[in-house]
Amino acid sequence: MSRVLVVAKAPVAGRAKTRLSPAATPDQAADIAAAALLDTLDAALSTTCGGVVVAFTGSLADAARGHELGALLRRCTVIPQRGNDFPQRLAAAHADTAARFPGETVVQIGMDTPQVTPHDLADALARLTDADAALGFARDGGWWALALRDPRAARLLRGVATSRADTGERTWAALRAHGLTVALLDVLSDVDTMVDAVAVAMSTPGGRFARAVAEVGLVRS
């Protein structure tokens, strides 16, 4: 059995996707973040697996599209994020998922790749048949997905700095240094800036994300 683990935060104006401004207003940026999470959850829930776990932080009461997000989150197992920094929260999310669903494989993603498909996630899990881990590099140097045969191995992420141009390479090296065999997934683009958002929206038209980006006036939905 396997799980999709989504690590996400409430898309609150002024706190979510702040690098999309000034092209987008804070409200528009939060709406784009909400759309990205909704599209991501759709893909996760459509993946053939045992279910979806969401490690979540923040309040839906203050979030863009809070009611719509709440409806999808009710179909998931929602656990709180814990830890003092993002690497610790990633490691804890894997550990908590392993505790709830012992012996199951996990593929973890964030909310920055709304173009992800059920096929992408199923492929990551399938790679664990022949490898201990599968890693998907992001075009900005980070990574968009990490699948682990034993999610408890994510404790090694505590020592890997995030938001760096070499975070992906450092993660790959840490996995290999701990003796894990690592399969590589397709490279995807993270959405960090408005340039990223427009490119992803144009590559995957028709979804919530593309429509939210179109509201800024830089691309058609």
SELONU-876893 format. One record per atom (N, C-alpha, C): residue number from 1; x, y, z. Coordinates in pm, 1 decimal, always signed. Atoms other than C-alpha are relative to their C-alpha. Example, Ala and Ser with C-alpha at 12.3 -4.5 7.8 and 13.67 -1.06 7.14 Angstrom:
<doros>
1  +89.0  -119.0  +0.0;
1  +1230.0  -450.0  +780.0;
1  +90.0  +120.0  +0.0;
2  -82.0  -119.0  -6.0;
2  +1367.0  -106.0  +714.0;
2  -77.0  +109.0  +73.0;
</doros>
This chain:
<doros>
1  +85.0  -119.0  +0.0;
1  +0.0  +0.0  +0.0;
1  +89.0  +124.5  +0.0;
2  -77.5  -123.9  +11.9;
2  +111.5  +357.2  -60.4;
2  -89.3  +120.3  +29.1;
3  +69.4  -125.4  -28.8;
3  +17.1  +715.3  +24.9;
3  +64.1  +114.0  -77.6;
4  -50.0  -128.7  +47.6;
4  +50.1  +1056.7  -135.2;
4  -2.5  +94.6  +118.9;
5  -12.5  -96.1  -109.4;
5  +173.1  +1311.0  +120.7;
5  +17.5  +139.3  -59.7;
6  -6.8  -138.5  +47.0;
6  +105.9  +1679.2  +47.1;
6  +33.7  +88.8  +119.1;
7  -38.7  -94.5  -104.2;
7  +284.4  +1940.3  +258.8;
7  -46.1  +138.6  -44.2;
8  +65.0  -122.5  +47.1;
8  +85.0  +2262.9  +245.8;
8  -28.0  +95.5  +114.9;
9  +40.7  -100.3  -98.6;
9  -5.6  +2585.0  +423.0;
9  -121.7  +74.6  -51.3;
10  +120.3  -73.8  +37.1;
10  -322.9  +2790.9  +425.2;
10  +37.1  +119.0  -88.5;
11  -30.1  -111.9  +90.4;
11  -322.6  +3037.6  +133.2;
11  -64.3  +129.4  +47.7;
12  +51.0  -122.5  -62.1;
12  -367.7  +3359.3  +328.9;
12  +63.6  +121.6  -67.6;
13  -50.4  -121.2  +66.0;
13  -334.4  +3699.9  +161.5;
13  +107.0  +67.0  +85.3;
14  -111.2  -63.4  -68.9;
14  -6.6  +3866.1  +250.7;
14  +102.3  -98.0  +53.4;
15  -91.1  +102.8  -50.1;
15  +152.5  +3535.1  +353.1;
15  +29.9  -107.2  -104.8;
16  -14.6  +105.4  +100.8;
16  +109.3  +3310.3  +49.5;
16  +47.2  +59.0  -132.1;
17  -49.8  -37.6  +132.2;
17  +303.9  +3342.8  -273.9;
17  +29.8  +149.7  -11.1;
18  -28.7  -143.8  -2.3;
18  +433.4  +3688.1  -184.6;
18  +91.9  +41.5  -115.1;
19  -89.4  -35.4  +111.1;
19  +690.3  +3669.5  -466.3;
19  -75.4  +20.4  -131.0;
20  +80.3  -28.2  +119.6;
20  +404.4  +3691.9  -718.6;
20  -33.8  +148.8  -9.6;
21  +22.8  -144.6  +0.4;
21  +366.4  +4058.2  -621.6;
21  +128.7  +70.8  -42.2;
22  +119.2  -84.8  +12.4;
22  +364.9  +4329.4  -741.8;
22  -88.8  -29.4  -120.7;
23  +86.9  +28.7  +114.4;
23  +228.7  +4174.1  -1062.4;
23  -139.2  -40.9  +47.3;
24  +126.9  +39.8  -61.1;
24  -43.1  +4015.8  -847.6;
24  -16.8  +73.4  +132.0;
25  +27.8  -55.7  -131.8;
25  -210.2  +4180.8  -551.9;
25  +11.4  -111.5  +104.0;
26  -3.2  +105.8  -101.7;
26  -184.1  +3996.6  -217.6;
26  -119.8  -94.4  -6.8;
27  +119.0  +85.3  +12.0;
27  -541.6  +3870.9  -263.9;
27  +10.2  -91.5  -122.3;
28  -16.3  +82.8  +119.7;
28  -466.8  +3750.3  -616.6;
28  +105.4  -108.6  +22.6;
29  -104.4  +98.4  -27.6;
29  -147.1  +3580.5  -499.1;
29  -53.4  -112.8  +87.3;
30  +58.8  +103.1  -85.5;
30  -339.8  +3398.4  -225.3;
30  -97.0  -87.2  -78.3;
31  +93.3  +77.3  +81.8;
31  -604.7  +3294.0  -476.9;
31  +75.6  -95.9  -92.0;
32  -82.8  +87.4  +83.7;
32  -333.2  +3156.5  -707.8;
32  +54.2  -115.7  +83.2;
33  -49.0  +106.3  -88.5;
33  -185.7  +2964.0  -413.5;
33  -110.6  -99.9  +31.9;
34  +112.3  +88.6  -28.4;
34  -529.1  +2825.3  -328.4;
34  -32.1  -87.7  -119.6;
35  +26.8  +76.8  +121.3;
35  -587.1  +2721.0  -687.0;
35  +106.2  -107.6  -21.4;
36  -108.6  +97.7  +13.6;
36  -246.8  +2551.2  -694.5;
36  -20.9  -118.4  +94.1;
37  +22.9  +107.9  -95.9;
37  -328.7  +2353.8  -380.6;
37  -119.6  -84.9  -40.3;
38  +118.2  +75.0  +41.7;
38  -673.2  +2257.0  -509.1;
38  +31.4  -93.1  -116.8;
39  -37.0  +84.9  +113.5;
39  -532.1  +2129.3  -839.8;
39  +91.6  -113.7  +45.0;
40  -90.4  +102.6  -52.3;
40  -260.0  +1943.3  -649.0;
40  -78.5  -108.5  +74.2;
41  +80.8  +97.0  -73.4;
41  -515.0  +1778.7  -419.5;
41  -84.8  -84.3  -95.2;
42  +74.2  +76.8  +100.0;
42  -725.8  +1679.1  -720.2;
42  +86.3  -112.3  -57.4;
43  -89.9  +100.2  +57.1;
43  -425.4  +1501.4  -871.3;
43  +31.3  -109.2  +101.6;
44  -32.9  +97.4  -104.1;
44  -334.5  +1335.2  -541.6;
44  -117.1  -94.4  +25.5;
45  +117.1  +81.8  -28.8;
45  -690.1  +1214.4  -479.2;
45  -37.7  -89.6  -116.9;
46  +27.8  +82.0  +117.7;
46  -707.4  +1074.2  -833.4;
46  +106.0  -106.5  -23.9;
47  -107.4  +98.8  +13.1;
47  -390.1  +869.5  -787.1;
47  -44.2  -131.3  +63.5;
48  +34.8  +131.4  -53.2;
48  -440.6  +498.0  -739.4;
48  +96.8  -35.7  +112.3;
49  -82.4  +29.1  -117.7;
49  -308.3  +445.5  -386.5;
49  -92.6  -15.2  +119.3;
50  +79.8  +20.8  -119.7;
50  -422.5  +394.6  -29.1;
50  -68.9  +123.7  +51.6;
51  +61.4  -123.2  -45.7;
51  -510.4  +759.3  +23.7;
51  +98.7  +114.1  +5.1;
52  -78.7  -123.2  -0.9;
52  -381.8  +1113.3  +67.8;
52  +10.9  +51.7  +142.9;
53  -26.7  -64.4  -128.2;
53  -222.6  +1264.1  +377.9;
53  +41.9  +143.3  -28.8;
54  -38.6  -140.4  +15.7;
54  -196.4  +1642.6  +405.8;
54  +56.9  +49.3  +131.9;
55  -62.5  -65.0  -115.4;
55  +51.4  +1792.7  +652.1;
55  -24.7  +148.9  -16.7;
56  +54.9  -134.0  +23.7;
56  -114.6  +2130.9  +696.0;
56  +33.3  +93.6  +114.4;
57  -17.3  -103.3  -100.9;
57  -44.4  +2455.0  +876.8;
57  -78.5  +123.7  -41.9;
58  +76.9  -120.0  +28.3;
58  -251.0  +2771.7  +905.7;
58  -149.1  -22.5  +16.4;
59  +144.7  +2.3  -23.0;
59  -619.8  +2854.8  +929.7;
59  -76.4  +15.5  -129.9;
60  +85.0  -12.4  +117.8;
60  -872.3  +2789.8  +656.8;
60  -97.7  +116.2  +13.6;
61  +92.3  -111.5  -20.9;
61  -1089.3  +3059.4  +813.2;
61  +52.0  +127.7  -64.3;
62  -61.1  -119.4  +57.8;
62  -844.7  +3319.7  +680.7;
62  +46.4  -21.3  -143.9;
63  -59.2  +37.2  +127.7;
63  -760.8  +3140.6  +355.4;
63  -89.3  +34.0  -118.0;
64  +73.5  -10.4  +125.6;
64  -859.5  +3211.5  -1.9;
64  -60.3  -136.4  -32.3;
65  +71.9  +122.3  +37.9;
65  -1115.0  +2952.6  -121.6;
65  -5.6  -100.6  +115.6;
66  -4.2  +86.2  -116.8;
66  -1131.0  +2818.4  +232.5;
66  -104.7  -109.3  -0.8;
67  +106.3  +100.5  +0.1;
67  -1464.3  +2640.3  +187.1;
67  +29.8  -110.7  -101.0;
68  -33.4  +99.2  +102.6;
68  -1351.7  +2468.2  -133.8;
68  +115.1  -88.6  +45.8;
69  -110.6  +78.2  -53.1;
69  -1026.5  +2362.8  +28.0;
69  -47.3  -93.8  +110.2;
70  +51.2  +82.7  -107.9;
70  -1211.3  +2234.6  +332.4;
70  -70.0  -124.1  -52.2;
71  +71.6  +114.0  +56.8;
71  -1426.4  +2010.2  +112.9;
71  +96.8  -107.6  -48.3;
72  -98.2  +99.2  +46.0;
72  -1121.9  +1844.3  -45.5;
72  +79.8  -57.5  +116.3;
73  -78.4  +48.5  -113.8;
73  -930.4  +1821.6  +281.7;
73  -78.0  -102.8  +82.0;
74  +79.4  +100.4  -71.9;
74  -1219.5  +1627.2  +433.7;
74  +11.4  -138.4  -61.8;
75  -22.5  +129.0  +65.5;
75  -1136.1  +1353.2  +183.9;
75  +140.2  -53.6  +26.4;
76  -139.0  +35.7  -29.2;
76  -778.5  +1339.0  +313.9;
76  +17.6  -24.3  +149.6;
77  -43.1  +5.6  -139.6;
77  -606.4  +1247.9  +638.6;
77  +84.6  +123.4  +25.0;
78  -70.9  -125.5  -24.2;
78  -498.1  +1588.2  +770.4;
78  +74.7  -9.9  +133.1;
79  -82.9  -0.5  -120.0;
79  -210.4  +1608.1  +1018.3;
79  +65.9  +136.3  +13.4;
80  -64.9  -130.8  -16.0;
80  -52.1  +1920.0  +1169.8;
80  +149.0  -7.6  -31.7;
81  -145.3  -10.2  +15.7;
81  +294.1  +2028.2  +1067.5;
81  +62.5  +27.4  +136.0;
82  -73.2  -27.7  -123.2;
82  +550.6  +2034.3  +1346.2;
82  +148.7  +11.2  -33.0;
83  -141.2  -23.8  +24.3;
83  +909.9  +2151.5  +1367.9;
83  +29.5  +148.0  -4.1;
84  -39.9  -140.7  -8.1;
84  +1105.7  +2474.6  +1396.7;
84  +37.0  +60.7  -134.1;
85  -31.9  -51.4  +132.7;
85  +1203.3  +2504.1  +1030.5;
85  -54.9  -97.7  -103.3;
86  +63.7  +81.1  +104.1;
86  +1095.6  +2363.2  +695.7;
86  +61.3  -139.6  -12.1;
87  -53.7  +136.6  +3.6;
87  +1343.9  +2070.6  +683.8;
87  -53.7  -87.3  +112.7;
88  +55.4  +77.9  -110.5;
88  +1222.3  +1961.4  +1027.1;
88  -146.4  -35.7  -25.0;
89  +140.8  +27.5  +27.1;
89  +858.5  +1990.7  +917.1;
89  -16.1  -108.1  -106.6;
90  +4.3  +105.8  +101.7;
90  +926.4  +1778.2  +609.0;
90  +26.8  -136.1  +63.0;
91  -34.8  +126.2  -64.9;
91  +1094.8  +1507.3  +816.4;
91  -112.5  -47.1  +91.1;
92  +107.8  +35.9  -91.9;
92  +815.4  +1516.9  +1075.1;
92  -123.6  -47.7  -75.6;
93  +116.8  +41.4  +77.7;
93  +545.0  +1489.7  +807.4;
93  +13.0  -144.6  -46.1;
94  -24.4  +138.9  +40.2;
94  +702.6  +1169.5  +677.3;
94  -9.7  -93.1  +120.4;
95  +1.3  +84.5  -119.6;
95  +753.4  +1032.2  +1028.7;
95  -142.1  -21.4  +50.5;
96  +136.4  +11.1  -49.2;
96  +394.0  +1105.5  +1127.5;
96  -85.8  -85.3  -93.8;
97  +71.2  +84.5  +95.7;
97  +263.4  +946.2  +807.7;
97  +37.5  -146.6  +20.0;
98  -44.8  +137.1  -23.9;
98  +474.6  +637.2  +873.7;
98  -61.5  -57.3  +127.2;
99  +58.7  +46.9  -125.3;
99  +337.9  +616.6  +1228.2;
99  -147.4  -36.1  -17.9;
100  +142.3  +26.2  +22.1;
100  -22.4  +630.9  +1106.9;
100  -21.9  -117.7  -94.3;
101  +16.2  +102.7  +102.6;
101  +29.3  +396.1  +812.9;
101  +129.1  -80.8  -12.6;
102  -127.4  +71.6  -1.8;
102  +317.8  +164.3  +903.4;
102  +13.9  -95.8  -117.3;
103  -31.7  +91.4  +108.6;
103  +486.7  -26.0  +623.9;
103  -39.7  +47.3  -138.5;
104  +43.7  -49.4  +130.1;
104  +341.8  +190.3  +345.0;
104  +104.5  +93.4  -60.9;
105  -87.4  -92.0  +71.3;
105  +545.1  +370.3  +80.8;
105  -69.9  +135.2  -14.4;
106  +54.3  -136.6  +4.2;
106  +500.3  +745.9  +41.1;
106  +67.7  +79.8  -110.5;
107  -56.3  -102.4  +87.5;
107  +545.5  +1007.6  -229.4;
107  -47.5  +134.3  +52.3;
108  +31.1  -130.3  -57.9;
108  +561.8  +1362.1  -92.9;
108  +20.2  +111.8  -101.9;
109  -7.5  -117.8  +86.0;
109  +492.1  +1682.2  -285.3;
109  -44.3  +120.6  +81.2;
110  +48.1  -122.2  -61.5;
110  +421.2  +2042.8  -200.1;
110  -117.7  +54.6  -77.8;
111  +110.9  -64.4  +70.6;
111  +172.5  +2292.8  -342.6;
111  +50.5  +96.0  -107.5;
112  -61.3  -89.6  +98.3;
112  +410.8  +2457.0  -592.7;
112  +4.3  -58.8  -140.6;
113  +0.1  +62.1  +133.3;
113  +357.8  +2216.0  -885.6;
113  -142.4  -41.0  -36.0;
114  +139.4  +32.6  +29.0;
114  -12.6  +2240.4  -976.2;
114  -18.5  -75.4  -130.5;
115  +7.5  +75.4  +124.6;
115  +67.5  +2081.8  -1312.6;
115  +20.7  -149.5  +21.2;
116  -24.4  +140.7  -27.0;
116  +140.7  +1748.3  -1141.4;
116  -124.0  -81.9  -34.4;
117  +110.1  +86.2  +42.1;
117  -71.9  +1459.2  -1268.6;
117  -2.1  -127.6  +83.8;
118  +2.6  +130.4  -66.6;
118  -189.0  +1131.2  -1115.8;
118  +105.0  -95.0  -56.2;
119  -103.7  +85.1  +60.0;
119  +46.3  +961.0  -1362.3;
119  +137.0  +31.0  +59.0;
120  -128.7  -38.0  -59.3;
120  +342.9  +1158.2  -1224.5;
120  +16.4  -63.7  +138.2;
121  -6.9  +51.6  -136.6;
121  +260.5  +1048.7  -870.6;
121  +4.4  -152.5  +1.2;
122  -3.0  +146.3  +8.3;
122  +189.7  +687.2  -964.3;
122  +135.9  -48.6  -48.0;
123  -132.6  +37.2  +48.8;
123  +519.0  +675.3  -1153.6;
123  +103.2  +7.1  +111.6;
124  -93.6  -12.8  -112.3;
124  +708.4  +799.6  -846.8;
124  -12.2  -119.0  +94.6;
125  +20.1  +114.3  -88.8;
125  +553.6  +524.9  -633.9;
125  +46.0  -129.6  -65.4;
126  -41.2  +122.2  +70.7;
126  +619.3  +261.7  -900.7;
126  +151.6  -16.5  -0.5;
127  -146.6  +7.5  +0.4;
127  +990.4  +349.4  -900.5;
127  +53.7  -67.7  +126.1;
128  -44.8  +58.7  -126.4;
128  +1007.0  +220.1  -542.6;
128  +3.0  -152.5  -4.8;
129  -12.2  +145.1  +17.2;
129  +975.2  -134.4  -674.4;
129  +146.0  -39.8  -10.5;
130  -141.4  +32.4  +24.9;
130  +1342.3  -120.7  -775.4;
130  +96.8  +94.5  +69.3;
131  -87.9  -96.7  -66.1;
131  +1476.3  +170.7  -568.1;
131  -54.3  +31.1  +138.2;
132  +41.8  -39.4  -134.7;
132  +1469.1  +290.6  -209.0;
132  -70.3  +134.7  +0.3;
133  +54.6  -135.4  +6.1;
133  +1377.5  +643.2  -314.0;
133  -12.8  +43.1  -144.4;
134  +10.7  -63.4  +130.7;
134  +1267.9  +848.1  -612.2;
134  -8.0  +150.4  +22.6;
135  -11.6  -145.0  -20.1;
135  +1350.1  +1217.6  -644.7;
135  -27.5  +71.9  -130.5;
136  +28.1  -81.9  +117.3;
136  +1207.7  +1472.4  -885.8;
136  +60.0  +138.5  +17.3;
137  -62.2  -131.8  -6.9;
137  +1428.2  +1776.1  -942.9;
137  -93.5  +106.9  -55.7;
138  +70.2  -116.9  +53.0;
138  +1271.5  +2119.0  -994.8;
138  +97.9  +83.9  -80.8;
139  -86.8  -76.6  +90.7;
139  +1402.2  +2355.8  -1259.5;
139  +78.5  +109.1  +71.9;
140  -69.8  -104.5  -73.9;
140  +1505.1  +2610.5  -995.6;
140  +111.8  -54.4  +88.4;
141  -106.8  +59.3  -79.4;
141  +1748.3  +2365.8  -834.6;
141  -47.4  -73.7  +123.5;
142  +56.0  +73.9  -112.8;
142  +1517.5  +2232.1  -566.3;
142  -52.6  -135.6  -43.4;
143  +66.2  +122.9  +43.4;
143  +1295.7  +1925.8  -584.0;
143  -149.2  +12.6  +24.5;
144  +145.6  -10.6  -9.0;
144  +923.1  +1880.3  -634.7;
144  -64.3  -124.9  +59.0;
145  +57.5  +124.0  -52.1;
145  +871.7  +1519.0  -525.3;
145  +109.6  -86.8  +59.9;
146  -88.9  +98.2  -61.5;
146  +1035.4  +1266.6  -294.3;
146  -84.2  -120.6  +39.6;
147  +66.7  +124.7  -35.1;
147  +914.2  +908.2  -280.0;
147  +97.2  -86.7  +79.2;
148  -84.3  +82.7  -85.8;
148  +1044.7  +675.5  -10.9;
148  -68.5  -133.2  +28.1;
149  +51.4  +132.1  -36.2;
149  +1001.6  +302.5  +36.4;
149  -26.3  -5.9  +149.8;
150  +18.8  -12.5  -144.2;
150  +1046.7  +369.6  +408.8;
150  +1.9  +147.9  +34.0;
151  +4.0  -145.2  -21.1;
151  +927.6  +724.4  +483.6;
151  +74.1  +46.7  +124.1;
152  -77.1  -39.8  -117.2;
152  +1110.3  +720.7  +816.8;
152  +139.7  +47.0  -38.4;
153  -130.9  -43.4  +47.7;
153  +1426.9  +771.8  +610.8;
153  +5.2  +150.4  -24.6;
154  +3.3  -144.6  +22.0;
154  +1313.6  +1133.0  +562.3;
154  +64.3  +77.7  +113.2;
155  -71.3  -69.4  -107.2;
155  +1485.8  +1213.2  +891.2;
155  +128.2  +64.3  -51.6;
156  -122.7  -57.8  +55.8;
156  +1793.4  +1283.6  +676.1;
156  -24.6  +138.6  -57.7;
157  +30.5  -133.0  +55.0;
157  +1613.0  +1589.2  +535.3;
157  +28.1  +111.3  +99.0;
158  -26.7  -103.1  -101.0;
158  +1674.0  +1771.5  +863.2;
158  +134.1  +68.9  -24.1;
159  -131.8  -56.9  +23.3;
159  +2031.3  +1829.2  +751.5;
159  +17.4  +63.9  -136.1;
160  -8.6  -55.3  +135.5;
160  +1949.0  +1960.4  +402.1;
160  -69.2  +136.1  -3.5;
161  +57.0  -134.5  +7.4;
161  +1899.1  +2335.5  +362.7;
161  -91.7  +12.1  -121.5;
162  +94.8  -20.3  +108.9;
162  +1600.0  +2437.2  +150.3;
162  +15.6  +140.2  -58.6;
163  +0.2  -131.2  +67.4;
163  +1540.7  +2731.9  -85.3;
163  +138.2  +41.0  -46.8;
164  -131.4  -25.2  +57.8;
164  +1886.1  +2701.6  -238.2;
164  +1.8  -51.5  -142.8;
165  -11.6  +45.4  +138.4;
165  +1992.4  +2658.0  -599.1;
165  +52.4  -142.3  -9.5;
166  -51.9  +136.2  +2.6;
166  +2151.6  +2326.0  -501.4;
166  -72.7  -92.2  +98.2;
167  +73.2  +83.3  -95.7;
167  +1886.1  +2189.1  -264.5;
167  -27.8  -139.1  -56.6;
168  +25.1  +129.9  +61.8;
168  +1797.1  +1913.6  -509.7;
168  +122.9  -88.5  +0.8;
169  -124.7  +77.4  +1.6;
169  +2157.5  +1804.4  -550.0;
169  +40.3  -41.7  +140.9;
170  -33.0  +33.4  -139.0;
170  +2213.0  +1818.4  -173.8;
170  -90.3  -111.7  +53.1;
171  +92.2  +105.0  -42.7;
171  +1903.7  +1605.4  -117.1;
171  +39.3  -133.9  -61.4;
172  -44.9  +123.0  +68.5;
172  +2016.1  +1350.1  -376.1;
172  +126.1  -54.7  +67.3;
173  -124.5  +44.4  -62.9;
173  +2362.5  +1338.8  -216.0;
173  -25.8  -57.2  +139.8;
174  +31.0  +49.6  -134.2;
174  +2213.4  +1294.2  +133.5;
174  -64.2  -137.9  -6.0;
175  +62.8  +131.1  +16.7;
175  +1997.2  +1005.5  +15.3;
175  +104.8  -106.1  -32.0;
176  -104.2  +95.7  +39.6;
176  +2295.2  +836.4  -149.2;
176  +97.4  -25.2  +115.1;
177  -94.2  +14.5  -111.7;
177  +2519.6  +902.1  +153.8;
177  -55.2  -91.3  +108.2;
178  +63.1  +88.6  -97.2;
178  +2268.5  +712.8  +369.9;
178  -24.3  -139.5  -57.8;
179  +5.2  +134.0  +56.9;
179  +2298.7  +412.4  +140.4;
179  -125.5  -32.4  -78.6;
180  +122.9  +25.1  +74.1;
180  +1970.0  +456.4  -45.5;
180  +24.5  +2.4  -150.4;
181  -0.2  -6.8  +145.8;
181  +1931.1  +376.0  -413.5;
181  -109.2  +98.2  -41.8;
182  +89.8  -110.8  +33.2;
182  +1763.3  +670.5  -586.4;
182  -30.7  -0.5  -149.8;
183  +43.9  -17.0  +137.8;
183  +1560.5  +677.2  -908.1;
183  -35.4  +146.2  -22.9;
184  +29.5  -139.6  +31.4;
184  +1519.0  +1011.3  -1083.1;
184  -130.0  +10.3  -78.4;
185  +127.0  -26.6  +65.6;
185  +1178.7  +1144.5  -1188.5;
185  +15.8  +112.2  -101.9;
186  -2.4  -111.6  +94.3;
186  +1091.2  +1394.6  -1459.8;
186  +18.6  +131.8  +74.5;
187  -20.2  -133.0  -56.7;
187  +1195.1  +1754.6  -1393.2;
187  -125.8  +84.1  -24.1;
188  +114.3  -90.7  +12.1;
188  +907.6  +1997.1  -1324.3;
188  +39.2  +139.5  +47.6;
189  -23.3  -137.7  -43.2;
189  +887.7  +2372.2  -1269.5;
189  -80.1  +29.7  +125.1;
190  +68.9  -54.5  -116.4;
190  +805.4  +2507.1  -924.2;
190  -57.7  +136.5  -34.6;
191  +56.1  -134.1  +15.7;
191  +582.4  +2814.4  -908.3;
191  +44.8  +84.6  +118.3;
192  -48.9  -92.8  -101.9;
192  +774.1  +3077.0  -711.3;
192  -24.0  +145.0  -39.6;
193  +14.1  -136.1  +49.7;
193  +752.7  +3388.0  -929.3;
193  -112.8  +5.9  -101.8;
194  +106.0  -12.5  +99.3;
194  +497.0  +3527.6  -1170.8;
194  +43.6  -56.3  -135.2;
195  -49.0  +61.8  +123.3;
195  +717.2  +3417.5  -1461.6;
195  -26.8  -150.5  +3.9;
196  +28.4  +142.6  -16.5;
196  +690.7  +3061.2  -1327.1;
196  -149.5  -26.7  -14.4;
197  +144.4  +20.6  +0.2;
197  +315.9  +3096.8  -1276.2;
197  -57.6  +6.6  -140.9;
198  +48.4  -14.2  +137.3;
198  +255.4  +3215.1  -1630.9;
198  +41.3  -120.1  -84.1;
199  -48.1  +113.9  +78.7;
199  +469.2  +2936.8  -1779.2;
199  -78.8  -126.4  +32.0;
200  +75.4  +120.0  -39.1;
200  +291.5  +2665.0  -1580.5;
200  -145.0  +11.4  -44.6;
201  +138.9  -19.3  +43.1;
201  -51.7  +2814.1  -1654.0;
201  -15.9  -24.2  -148.9;
202  +6.9  +19.0  +144.1;
202  +22.4  +2816.1  -2025.8;
202  +19.4  -146.7  -37.9;
203  -25.7  +141.4  +31.7;
203  +143.9  +2454.2  -2014.1;
203  -116.9  -89.0  +40.8;
204  +113.8  +79.7  -48.0;
204  -169.6  +2332.0  -1831.8;
204  -124.9  +87.0  +5.4;
205  +117.7  -87.4  +0.4;
205  -464.9  +2547.5  -1942.0;
205  -125.1  -76.1  +43.8;
206  +128.9  +60.9  -30.3;
206  -815.5  +2484.6  -1819.3;
206  -24.6  -30.5  +145.3;
207  +17.3  +30.7  -141.4;
207  -752.2  +2415.2  -1451.8;
207  -23.4  +124.5  +83.1;
208  +20.1  -112.9  -91.8;
208  -816.6  +2631.3  -1148.4;
208  +120.3  +92.9  -0.8;
209  -121.1  -80.7  -6.5;
209  -455.2  +2744.5  -1144.0;
209  +9.6  +93.9  -119.6;
210  -9.2  -83.6  +119.9;
210  -457.4  +2868.7  -1503.1;
210  -103.3  +112.4  +4.6;
211  +103.8  -104.5  -7.9;
211  -783.6  +3055.1  -1442.7;
211  +36.2  +106.6  +102.8;
212  -40.3  -97.1  -102.0;
212  -646.6  +3217.1  -1126.1;
212  +111.0  +90.9  -51.2;
213  -107.8  -81.5  +57.1;
213  -332.0  +3332.7  -1307.3;
213  -56.9  +95.0  -105.1;
214  +59.9  -85.9  +102.7;
214  -547.8  +3466.7  -1591.8;
214  -65.9  +123.0  +61.1;
215  +63.7  -114.5  -65.0;
215  -722.4  +3695.1  -1342.3;
215  +97.2  +115.9  +20.2;
216  -100.4  -106.4  -12.3;
216  -395.2  +3887.9  -1310.2;
216  +13.9  +74.5  -131.5;
217  -0.5  -67.1  +129.0;
217  -424.1  +3968.1  -1679.9;
217  +122.4  -25.7  -84.4;
218  -123.7  +25.6  +74.0;
218  -96.8  +3815.7  -1800.3;
218  -9.3  -119.8  -91.9;
219  +15.3  +120.2  +81.6;
219  -227.3  +3497.9  -1962.5;
219  -148.5  -32.7  -7.4;
220  +137.5  +45.9  +12.2;
220  -554.6  +3358.5  -2091.5;
220  -16.3  -136.2  +65.3;
221  +26.0  +129.4  -62.5;
221  -714.1  +3067.8  -1903.8;
221  -36.3  -103.6  -104.4;
</doros>
